[in-house]
């Protein structure tokens, strides 16, 4: 059975990236080198403690 990982990553501007991948190390590398393909979704919240 294939293994998949759920990840939550952030950048310096505090943007959160959430996803699922079968190759976690490759995905982390893509995130660090800014070569990842992303599907964007904007979520708004009213929780100042999350900022």
Buried (B, 14 or more C-beta within 10 A) or exposed (E): EEEEEEEEBEEEEEEEBEBEBEEEEEBBEBBEEEEBEEEEEEEEEEEEEEE
